[in-house]
Amino acid sequence: MKMRKLLALVLTVTMVMSILSMSVSAEDTVIPISECGGVISSKKTYSISTKEEFLLFEEMNKSFSGATIVLTNDIIIHDGIFTIDENHKPLYNGTFVLPESIETIDIFKGTFDGQGYTISGLYVKGTSDVGFFQQLTGTVKNLNICNSLFISTDDYANVGTFAGITGSDGKIANCLSSSYLIGCEVGGIAGLNTGNISDCLFNGFVIARKIAGGVVASGMGGLVCNSGNSGTVYSKNYAGGFAGRYFDEAEYCFNTGKVFSDYAAGGFICNVLISKSHYDNHTNINCCYQVGEVNAPNAGNFCYNTSGNFSVFYGCRFVGTATDKADYNGFIESSFDKYYEQVKDPLGMPVITLDPGVYYITDNNLKRGLYDFVVDTGNENNGYPLPTSLQRRTVAPSITNVEYEKSSETRNTFNVTVEGRPAMIQFIEPTDGTRTYDRNHKNVTIKSYDAEGNEVNSLDRTAAYEVWSIYSNMMPNVEIRTRAKYLSNARYTWDSETYDFSMILANPIVSMKLSATSGKKGPVPATVVADDKTEKVMFKMPNGTSVTVASTETDENGNKIFKGNAWMNEDGLNEIEVKIYRKNVWKTVGTLEYTVE
């Protein structure tokens, strides 16, 4: 039995609470959905902050026409990750036992603002259109849906992460999906789109019995811009990296994912549909590119085929060579020639002159159209450029390392290595107390680096990660967590994952020495005695090479003994940095000196 059971007692209690608060409620007051009493008013804003409130929102099955719903927290519906086995069957936590399906809202006419937060662990299975909303005539924006599974068993239904069907007034903007979708006609963002989709990215898995697309299964008279697919698309019949079939407008869109079909596939679009009019109502594909792998018995590098009077392909690119065809049947240029003859000023109107070509990609023209792009440091787009509006998608996982140096009795310098360009860093103490530092804080020094470790300007397109040196006082010998904030279009968004590390301020070293302090080049035996909490010891040489050793024995006091060779390869004084490893943290504890004579 699906989840659509509003308890009468809950409604009664919350309705009374709502009535009691009506006298002080202003039109701009944010009302928790659990306190609305089942009554939704146009032009009012309702918040969802917990799993229970989200389930209540879905169970209400109201259109929310004119109302705004805001998400105020990350929500996990089912704890676990949805995956698919080699037979394309859904798995949940390694078994075929799936949780109870959520029955989503039939038609949503309001505004759902995720504010940059993430809903994960959704499981939606239905016998009709399936998505976060079955049909959308309102707006969904600033929402991430991850590790979720959407399935429809109907032979004619549409499946999409955010909407099964997007109506002509429907809008999906600034959204990300890392989900698994299975059905007849399946699109990563929306199944059937007749509305407006912008600034969206899909990097999950689409499986369709009939039509599959990385962004939409079918586009019919709407607009998609600045959006793309980096996930995997599969269909038994027709598959496209961006769309399965398309009569629509697409601008600055892309596919970098893999496309598979048992019959026909196009790297960007499989079937470009017949136009409704021979003059001004045509499919217009503007400044789009495709670089993904395409595998099908009948395949086109950009599209499998085009049909109808005319389709405009302006400034588009696909991976290939100068002799490759963009579409399997080679209709693009012949269609343009026929179209040109038909519309040559028949009504005294200007002739449409557009570049009809679809060209293969070279290094110089790959980014044409995507004039405002960033390097894909988080590999969200398989290493290819992303529009700036999607930059916030590339930051997870964020913090990769934390080290600290003892600066005084009460303060320490923390070196936090973090991917991307965060706006803030926050430390979380065991008491849940927090210390937050932004880029302009007086105790913060920031250096930016490219993927090769070369220091660069923080705004350079090659910037991949940063090291924040933060001067702060925190309690010794405790477990600390830290996380990063990134600037999105909607809000500052905390990365959902925290990096745990231990503050080890007590001196763990009993002794450390080299067997000699001078002599020839080559290996010199080194010994470090440290307390029993020390896990590993590293000797880091001046040339950057290092040797890591584990303990093989202990002394009479239970201290661990670490033995290894420090290699001397440079003339003159060599300073060997000694580091210890405890609870996922490397910490420098001193240096040893050796002079090559």
Residue pairs with C-beta under 8 A, 6 or more apart in sequence:
1 100
2 100
2 101
2 102
2 103
3 55
3 58
3 59
3 100
3 101
3 102
3 103
4 58
4 59
4 61
4 103
5 59
6 38
6 56
6 59
6 60
10 56
11 37
11 38
14 34
14 35
14 36
14 37
14 38
15 37
15 38
15 39
16 37
17 35
17 37
18 31
18 35
18 36
18 37
18 39
19 37
21 35
25 31
27 43
27 44
28 45
29 44
29 45
30 45
30 46
30 47
30 70
31 44
31 45
31 46
31 47
32 46
32 47
32 48
32 49
32 53
33 46
33 47
33 48
33 53
33 56
33 57
33 69
34 52
34 53
34 56
36 46
38 60
40 46
40 60
40 62
40 64
40 67
41 67
42 65
42 66
42 67
43 66
43 67
44 67
44 68
45 67
45 68
45 69
45 70
46 57
46 67
46 68
46 69
46 70
47 53
47 69
47 70
47 71
47 72
48 54
48 57
48 69
48 70
48 71
48 72
48 75
49 71
49 72
49 73
49 75
50 73
50 75
51 75
51 76
51 77
54 75
54 77
54 119
55 77
55 102
57 69
58 102
58 103
58 104
58 105
59 103
60 105
61 103
61 105
61 106
62 105
63 105
63 107
63 108
63 109
63 110
64 105
64 108
64 109
64 110
64 138
65 109
65 110
65 138
66 109
66 110
67 110
67 111
68 110
68 111
68 112
68 113
69 110
69 111
69 112
69 113
70 113
70 115
71 112
71 113
71 114
71 115
71 117
71 119
71 143
72 115
72 117
73 117
74 117
74 118
74 119
74 120
74 496
75 117
75 118
75 119
75 120
76 120
76 121
77 102
77 119
77 120
77 121
77 122
77 123
77 148
78 92
78 99
78 121
78 122
78 123
79 121
80 92
80 93
80 121
80 147
81 93
81 147
82 90
82 91
82 92
82 121
82 123
82 147
82 148
82 149
82 179
82 180
83 90
83 91
83 180
84 90
84 91
84 180
84 182
84 205
84 207
85 91
88 182
88 207
88 234
89 96
90 96
90 98
90 149
90 151
90 180
90 182
92 98
92 99
92 123
92 149
98 123
98 125
98 149
99 123
100 123
101 123
101 124
101 125
101 126
102 122
102 123
102 124
103 124
103 126
104 124
104 126
104 130
104 131
104 132
104 133
104 134
105 133
105 134
106 134
106 135
107 133
107 134
107 135
107 136
107 137
108 133
108 135
108 136
108 137
108 138
108 140
109 137
109 138
110 138
110 139
111 138
111 139
111 140
111 141
112 133
112 138
112 139
112 140
112 141
112 143
113 141
113 142
113 143
113 490
114 140
114 141
114 142
114 143
114 144
114 175
114 490
115 142
115 490
115 491
116 142
116 144
116 392
116 488
116 490
116 491
116 492
116 493
117 143
117 144
117 493
118 144
118 145
118 146
118 496
119 143
119 144
119 145
119 146
119 148
120 145
120 146
120 147
120 148
121 147
121 148
122 132
122 145
122 148
122 149
122 150
122 179
123 148
123 149
124 130
124 131
124 132
124 148
124 149
124 150
124 151
125 149
125 150
125 151
125 152
125 153
126 134
126 151
126 152
126 153
126 154
126 157
127 152
127 153
127 154
127 157
128 134
128 152
128 154
128 157
128 164
129 135
129 152
129 154
129 157
129 158
129 159
129 164
129 165
129 191
130 150
130 151
130 152
130 157
130 158
130 159
130 160
130 164
130 183
130 191
131 150
131 158
131 159
131 160
131 161
131 162
131 163
131 164
131 165
131 190
131 191
132 140
132 143
132 145
132 161
132 162
132 163
133 140
133 162
133 163
133 164
134 163
134 164
134 165
135 163
135 164
135 165
135 166
135 167
135 170
136 162
136 163
136 165
136 166
136 167
136 170
136 172
136 190
136 195
137 167
137 168
137 169
137 170
137 195
138 169
138 170
138 171
139 170
139 171
139 172
139 173
140 162
140 163
140 171
140 172
140 173
140 175
141 171
141 172
141 173
141 174
141 175
141 490
142 173
142 174
142 175
142 488
142 489
142 490
142 491
143 162
143 175
143 176
144 175
144 176
144 177
144 178
145 161
145 162
145 175
145 176
145 177
145 178
145 179
146 176
146 177
146 178
146 179
147 178
147 179
148 161
148 177
148 179
148 180
149 179
149 180
149 181
149 182
150 159
150 160
150 161
150 179
150 180
150 181
150 182
150 183
151 159
151 181
151 182
151 183
152 158
152 159
152 164
152 182
152 183
152 184
153 183
154 183
154 184
155 184
155 209
156 184
156 185
157 164
157 183
157 184
157 185
157 191
158 164
158 165
158 183
158 184
158 185
158 186
158 187
158 190
158 191
158 192
158 217
158 218
159 181
159 182
159 183
159 184
159 185
159 186
159 187
159 191
159 208
159 217
160 166
160 181
160 186
160 187
160 188
160 189
160 190
160 191
160 192
160 216
160 217
161 175
161 177
161 179
161 181
161 188
161 189
161 190
161 202
161 204
162 172
162 175
162 177
162 189
162 190
163 170
163 172
163 190
163 191
164 190
164 191
164 192
165 190
165 191
165 192
165 193
165 194
166 172
166 190
166 192
166 193
166 194
166 195
166 196
166 197
166 222
167 194
167 195
168 194
168 195
168 221
168 222
169 195
170 193
170 194
170 195
170 196
171 195
171 196
171 197
171 198
172 189
172 190
172 195
172 196
172 197
172 198
172 200
173 196
173 197
173 198
173 199
173 200
174 198
174 199
174 200
174 389
174 488
174 489
174 490
175 189
175 199
175 200
176 200
176 201
176 202
176 203
176 390
176 393
177 188
177 189
177 200
177 201
177 202
177 203
177 204
178 202
178 203
178 204
178 231
179 188
179 204
179 205
180 204
180 205
180 207
181 187
181 188
181 204
181 205
181 206
181 207
182 207
182 208
183 191
183 207
183 208
183 209
184 208
184 209
184 210
184 211
185 191
185 192
185 208
185 210
185 211
185 212
185 217
185 218
185 244
186 206
186 207
186 208
186 211
186 212
186 213
186 217
186 235
187 193
187 206
187 212
187 213
187 214
187 215
187 216
187 217
187 218
187 243
187 244
188 202
188 204
188 206
188 213
188 214
188 215
188 216
188 229
188 231
188 233
189 197
189 200
189 202
189 215
189 216
189 227
190 197
190 215
190 216
190 217
191 216
191 217
191 218
192 216
192 217
192 218
192 220
193 216
193 218
193 219
193 220
193 222
193 224
193 248
194 219
194 220
194 221
194 222
195 222
195 223
196 222
196 223
196 224
197 215
197 216
197 222
197 223
197 224
197 225
197 227
198 223
198 224
198 225
198 226
198 227
199 225
199 226
199 227
199 387
199 389
199 390
199 489
200 215
200 227
201 227
201 228
201 229
201 230
201 380
201 381
201 386
201 390
201 393
202 214
202 215
202 228
202 229
202 230
202 231
203 229
203 230
203 231
203 257
203 380
203 381
204 231
204 232
205 231
205 232
205 234
206 212
206 213
206 214
206 231
206 232
206 233
206 234
206 235
207 234
207 235
208 217
208 234
208 235
208 236
208 237
208 239
208 244
209 235
209 236
209 237
210 235
210 236
210 237
210 238
211 217
211 218
211 235
211 237
211 238
211 239
211 244
211 245
211 270
212 233
212 234
212 235
212 238
212 239
212 240
212 244
212 261
213 229
213 233
213 239
213 240
213 241
213 242
213 243
213 244
213 245
213 269
213 270
214 228
214 229
214 230
214 231
214 233
214 240
214 241
214 242
214 243
214 255
214 257
214 259
215 224
215 227
215 228
215 229
215 242
215 243
215 253
216 224
216 242
216 243
216 244
216 246
217 243
217 244
217 245
218 243
218 244
218 245
218 246
219 243
219 245
219 246
219 247
219 248
219 250
220 247
220 248
220 273
221 247
221 248
222 248
222 249
223 248
223 249
223 250
223 251
224 243
224 248
224 249
224 250
224 251
224 253
225 249
225 250
225 251
225 252
225 253
226 251
226 252
226 253
226 387
226 389
226 390
227 253
228 242
228 253
228 254
228 255
228 256
228 381
229 241
229 242
229 254
229 255
229 256
229 257
229 292
230 255
230 256
230 257
230 380
230 381
230 382
230 384
231 257
232 257
232 258
232 260
233 239
233 240
233 241
233 257
233 258
233 259
233 260
234 259
234 260
234 261
235 244
235 260
235 261
235 262
235 263
235 265
236 261
236 262
236 263
237 261
237 262
237 263
237 264
238 244
238 245
238 261
238 263
238 264
238 265
238 270
238 271
238 304
239 259
239 260
239 261
239 264
239 265
239 266
239 270
239 296
240 246
240 255
240 259
240 265
240 266
240 267
240 268
240 269
240 270
240 271
240 303
240 304
241 255
241 256
241 257
241 259
241 266
241 267
241 268
241 290
241 292
241 294
242 250
242 253
242 254
242 255
242 268
242 269
242 288
242 290
243 250
243 268
243 269
243 270
244 269
244 270
244 271
245 269
245 270
245 271
245 272
245 273
246 269
246 271
246 272
246 273
246 283
246 285
247 272
247 273
247 274
247 275
247 276
247 283
248 283
249 283
249 284
249 286
250 284
250 285
250 286
250 288
251 286
251 287
251 288
251 369
252 286
252 287
252 288
252 369
252 370
252 387
253 288
254 288
254 289
254 290
254 291
254 370
254 381
254 384
255 267
255 268
255 289
255 290
255 291
255 292
256 291
256 292
256 381
256 382
256 383
256 384
257 292
257 382
258 292
258 293
258 295
259 265
259 266
259 267
259 292
259 293
259 294
259 295
259 296
260 295
260 296
261 270
261 295
261 296
261 297
261 299
262 296
262 297
263 296
263 297
263 298
264 270
264 271
264 296
264 297
264 298
264 299
264 304
264 305
264 328
265 294
265 295
265 296
265 298
265 299
265 300
265 304
266 294
266 299
266 300
266 301
266 302
266 303
266 304
266 305
266 327
266 328
267 290
267 291
267 292
267 294
267 299
267 300
267 301
267 302
267 303
267 318
267 319
268 285
268 288
268 289
268 290
268 302
268 303
268 316
268 318
269 285
269 302
269 303
269 304
270 300
270 303
270 304
270 305
271 303
271 304
271 305
271 306
271 307
272 283
272 285
272 303
272 305
272 306
272 307
272 308
272 311
272 327
273 283
273 307
273 308
274 307
274 308
274 309
275 281
275 282
275 283
275 308
275 309
275 310
275 311
277 309
278 309
278 310
278 339
278 342
278 343
279 342
279 343
279 346
280 352
282 308
282 309
282 310
282 311
282 312
282 339
283 308
283 311
283 312
284 311
284 312
284 314
285 311
285 312
285 313
285 314
285 316
286 312
286 314
286 315
286 316
286 369
287 314
287 315
287 316
287 368
287 369
287 370
288 316
288 317
288 369
289 316
289 317
289 318
289 361
289 366
289 368
289 369
289 370
290 301
290 302
290 317
290 318
290 319
291 318
291 319
291 361
291 366
291 384
292 319
292 382
294 300
294 301
296 304
298 304
298 328
299 328
300 325
300 326
300 327
300 328
301 318
301 319
301 320
301 324
301 325
301 326
301 360
302 313
302 316
302 318
302 326
302 327
302 358
303 326
303 327
303 328
303 358
304 327
304 328
304 329
305 327
305 328
305 329
305 331
306 327
306 329
306 331
306 332
306 335
307 331
308 335
309 335
309 338
309 339
309 342
310 335
310 336
310 338
310 339
311 332
311 335
312 336
312 352
312 354
312 356
313 326
313 332
313 355
313 356
313 357
313 358
314 354
314 355
314 356
315 355
315 368
315 369
316 326
316 357
316 358
316 359
317 358
317 359
317 360
317 361
317 365
317 366
317 368
318 324
318 326
318 358
318 359
318 360
318 361
319 360
319 361
320 326
320 360
320 361
321 360
322 360
324 360
326 332
326 358
326 359
327 358
332 356
332 357
332 358
333 356
333 357
336 356
340 351
343 351
343 352
344 351
345 351
359 365
366 384
366 385
367 373
367 385
370 385
370 387
372 387
372 388
373 385
373 386
373 387
373 388
373 461
374 385
374 386
374 387
374 388
374 391
374 394
374 461
375 385
375 461
375 462
375 463
375 464
376 382
376 383
376 384
376 385
376 386
376 394
377 394
377 395
377 419
377 420
377 451
377 463
377 464
377 465
378 393
378 394
378 395
378 396
378 419
378 420
379 394
380 386
380 390
380 393
380 394
381 390
381 394
386 393
386 394
389 489
391 420
392 486
392 487
392 488
392 489
392 493
394 419
394 420
395 419
395 420
395 422
395 484
395 486
395 495
396 495
396 496
396 497
397 419
397 495
397 497
398 418
398 419
398 420
398 422
398 483
398 484
398 486
398 495
398 497
398 499
399 416
399 417
399 418
399 419
399 425
399 482
399 483
399 484
399 495
399 498
399 499
400 417
400 418
400 419
400 465
400 499
401 415
401 416
401 417
401 499
401 586
402 414
402 415
402 416
402 417
402 480
402 482
402 499
402 501
402 585
403 414
403 415
403 585
403 586
403 587
403 588
404 412
404 413
404 414
404 415
404 503
404 587
405 412
405 413
405 415
405 588
406 412
406 505
407 413
407 471
410 473
411 471
411 472
411 473
412 471
412 472
412 473
412 474
412 503
412 505
413 469
413 470
413 471
414 427
414 468
414 469
414 470
414 471
414 472
415 467
415 468
415 469
415 470
416 425
416 467
416 468
416 470
416 482
417 465
417 466
417 467
418 425
418 465
418 466
418 467
418 468
418 484
419 464
419 465
420 464
420 465
420 466
420 486
421 448
421 458
421 459
421 463
421 466
421 486
422 466
422 468
422 484
422 485
422 486
423 438
423 439
423 485
423 486
423 487
423 492
424 436
424 437
424 438
424 439
424 484
424 485
424 492
425 436
425 437
425 444
425 468
425 470
425 482
425 483
425 484
425 485
426 434
426 435
426 436
426 437
426 482
426 483
426 484
426 485
426 494
427 434
427 435
427 436
427 472
427 474
427 480
427 481
427 482
428 434
428 480
428 481
428 482
428 483
428 498
429 435
429 474
429 475
429 478
429 480
430 478
430 479
430 480
435 472
435 474
437 443
437 444
437 468
437 470
437 472
438 444
439 446
441 470
443 470
443 471
443 472
444 468
444 469
444 470
444 471
445 468
445 469
446 458
446 466
446 467
446 468
446 469
447 455
447 466
447 467
447 469
448 455
448 456
448 457
448 458
448 460
448 463
448 465
448 466
449 455
449 456
449 463
449 464
449 465
449 466
449 467
450 456
450 460
450 462
450 463
450 464
451 462
451 464
451 465
456 462
456 463
457 463
458 466
474 480
474 503
475 503
476 503
476 504
476 505
476 506
477 502
477 503
477 504
477 505
477 506
478 502
478 503
479 500
479 501
479 502
479 503
479 583
480 500
480 501
480 502
480 503
481 498
481 499
481 500
481 501
482 498
482 499
482 501
483 494
483 495
483 497
483 498
483 499
484 494
484 495
485 492
485 493
485 494
485 495
486 492
486 493
486 495
500 584
501 583
501 584
501 585
502 582
502 583
502 584
502 585
504 533
504 582
504 583
504 585
504 587
507 589
508 530
508 531
508 533
508 534
508 580
508 582
508 589
509 528
509 529
509 530
509 578
509 580
509 589
509 590
510 529
510 530
510 531
510 555
510 557
510 559
511 527
511 528
511 529
512 526
512 527
512 528
512 529
512 578
512 589
512 590
512 592
513 526
513 527
513 592
514 524
514 525
514 526
514 566
514 576
514 592
514 594
515 524
515 525
515 526
515 527
516 524
516 594
517 593
517 594
517 595
518 594
518 595
518 596
518 597
519 594
519 596
519 597
520 568
520 596
520 597
521 568
521 569
521 570
521 596
522 567
522 568
523 565
523 566
523 567
523 568
524 565
524 566
524 567
524 568
524 594
525 563
525 564
525 565
525 566
526 539
526 563
526 564
526 565
526 566
526 576
526 592
527 561
527 562
527 563
528 537
528 561
528 562
528 578
528 580
529 555
529 559
529 560
529 561
529 562
530 537
530 559
530 560
530 562
530 580
531 559
531 560
532 554
532 558
532 559
532 560
533 582
534 551
534 560
534 562
534 580
534 581
534 582
535 550
535 580
535 581
535 582
535 583
536 548
536 549
536 550
536 562
536 580
536 581
537 548
537 549
537 551
537 562
537 564
537 578
537 579
537 580
537 581
538 546
538 547
538 548
538 549
538 578
538 579
538 580
538 581
538 586
539 546
539 547
539 548
539 549
539 564
539 565
539 566
539 576
539 577
539 578
539 592
540 546
540 576
540 577
540 578
540 579
541 547
541 566
541 567
541 568
541 569
541 574
541 576
542 570
542 574
542 575
542 576
543 569
543 570
545 567
547 564
547 565
547 566
547 567
548 564
548 581
549 562
549 563
549 564
550 562
551 560
551 561
551 562
552 561
552 563
553 560
553 561
554 560
554 561
555 561
566 576
566 592
566 594
568 574
568 594
568 596
570 596
571 596
572 595
572 596
573 593
573 594
573 595
574 593
574 594
574 595
574 596
575 591
575 592
575 593
576 591
576 592
576 593
576 594
577 588
577 591
578 588
578 589
578 590
578 591
578 592
579 586
579 587
579 588
579 589
580 586
580 587
580 589
581 587
